[in-house]
Amino acid sequence: MLIREMPYGMTTRNGVFAGGDVANHPATVVNAMQQAKKVVEGIVRYVDAIKLLEAIN
């Protein structure tokens, strides 16, 4: 599955995020957990950007 670098983990569909085995080849639980942390940070950036845009409009 193709994921974006900014915000990290977003798929080609806006607002849909993926990580771990879904986004990459199967690996260890530790790798999946590390990537999950990065995806969560990407989700937070995405939600913050939406809130900012709503506040401007």
C-alpha positions as CSV (number, residue, x, y, z in Angstrom):
1,M,0.0,0.0,0.0
2,L,1.3,3.4,-0.9
3,I,1.6,5.8,2.0
4,R,2.6,9.5,2.1
5,E,5.5,10.9,4.0
6,M,3.6,14.1,4.9
7,P,1.4,13.5,6.9
8,Y,3.1,10.3,7.5
9,G,1.0,7.2,7.0
10,M,-1.8,8.7,5.0
11,T,-2.9,6.6,2.1
12,T,-4.0,7.9,-1.3
13,R,-7.4,8.5,0.3
14,N,-7.5,11.6,2.4
15,G,-8.1,10.9,6.1
16,V,-7.2,7.2,5.8
17,F,-4.0,6.1,7.4
18,A,-2.1,2.8,7.4
19,G,1.1,1.4,8.9
20,G,2.8,-1.8,9.9
21,D,2.2,-4.9,7.9
22,V,-0.6,-3.2,5.9
23,A,1.8,-0.5,4.5
24,N,5.0,-2.5,4.3
25,H,6.1,-6.1,4.2
26,P,5.5,-8.2,7.3
27,A,8.2,-7.5,9.9
28,T,8.6,-7.6,13.7
29,V,6.2,-6.3,16.3
30,V,8.8,-3.8,17.3
31,N,9.0,-2.4,13.8
32,A,5.2,-2.2,13.6
33,M,5.1,-0.4,16.9
34,Q,7.7,2.1,15.8
35,Q,5.8,2.8,12.6
36,A,2.5,3.1,14.5
37,K,4.0,5.9,16.6
38,K,5.0,7.7,13.4
39,V,1.5,7.2,11.9
40,V,-0.2,8.6,15.1
41,E,2.0,11.7,14.7
42,G,0.9,12.0,11.1
43,I,-2.8,11.7,12.2
44,V,-2.3,14.4,14.8
45,R,-0.8,16.7,12.2
46,Y,-3.6,16.0,9.8
47,V,-6.3,16.7,12.5
48,D,-4.5,19.9,13.6
49,A,-4.4,21.1,10.0
50,I,-8.1,20.5,9.6
51,K,-8.9,22.3,12.8
52,L,-6.7,25.3,11.7
53,L,-8.5,25.4,8.3
54,E,-11.9,25.3,10.0
55,A,-10.9,28.2,12.3
56,I,-9.8,30.3,9.4
57,N,-13.0,29.8,7.4
